[in-house]
């Protein structure tokens, strides 16, 4: 099975054009609930591939507006490469998508979702269970944590999700980067940065965590509502058991358009299965 057999072809890939602004990408990611978008540029009447813009880079670099500076170089592949080879590359480097190129031309994109669909169809991993691929280290957050604080927690943990726990430590929901992007808002203006983290009377904004001295400076921030995580999390949560085949796990991920499922044993949280963990089916 080669990349061309499972990839999303160019005609079905939505792109953003350079030059452009972060507003266009933020709106796209909010509407489509995707994790990234390829950037292209028209040069001498030809479309040239310029990189990938991810939701993570929008979060990590809230003051950068130009798409040319937000586009990241990532590994690429070709249509004739085997899916096994690319899956191993994605697993080793933690990549969620690999652009398929021919020279400077974008031919399509192979995403983690494309591979999960192949697993859901039974094309790999039939003998592997959820327990075989699940991670034991689970990122968690308290349900009453202010959303901007939870966003920082995800960023520092370098994961796109947090299992939400209530005051008793029981599983009560899931918060993801997508949930945060959905309610993020770009704001502009002047802000007194002060010497400390935003005071208790201020709206939480990503720029507020940077102490740069007592002066005013132009800002272009991504603002996050200050309400608790419980108001934005997914409460109707799906879980899987240890013995669930990963073909069925893949089917659940695709059917519900999610990227991770808590692993539950005896009613207790015992791990997490992320979509990227399913790449072990090609190991």
Number of C-alpha atoms within 10 A of each C-alpha: 12 15 24 19 15 18 22 19 16 16 8 9 13 12 18 19 19 18 13 15 16 20 15 12 23 22 15 18 19 18 11 12 18 13 18 22 21 23 25 24 19 12 8 7 7 11 14 18 22 20 22 22 24 20 20 16 15 20 19 12 14 18 18 16 16 14 24 20 11 19 19 16 10 12 15 17 20 21 21 12 14 15 21 19 14 24 26 16 17 19 18 10 10 11 16 17 24 22 24 26 17 14 10 12 15 23 21 25 27 26 21 22 22 18 28 26 19 20 23 23 14 15 15 20 19 15 10 17 20 26 21 18 21 22 16 13 9 17 17 19 21 21 25 16 16 18 23 21 17 23 24 15 17 19 16 9 13 11 14 19 25 23 25 24 18 14 10 8 12 14 21 19 22 26 25 21 19 19 17 21 23 16 13 20 16 15 11 12 9 11 14 15 20 16 14 13 16 19 11 7 6 10 14 22 22 23 20 21 15 14 13 15 11 11 11 12 12 11 16 18 22 22 20 22 17 15 14 17 26 21 12 19 21 17 14 8 13 16 15 21 20 18 13 15 19 30 26 18 25 26 18 19 21 17 11 9 12 17 19 25 23 24 25 17 14 7 10 11 17 18 23 24 25 22 23 20 18 28 24 16 23 17 11
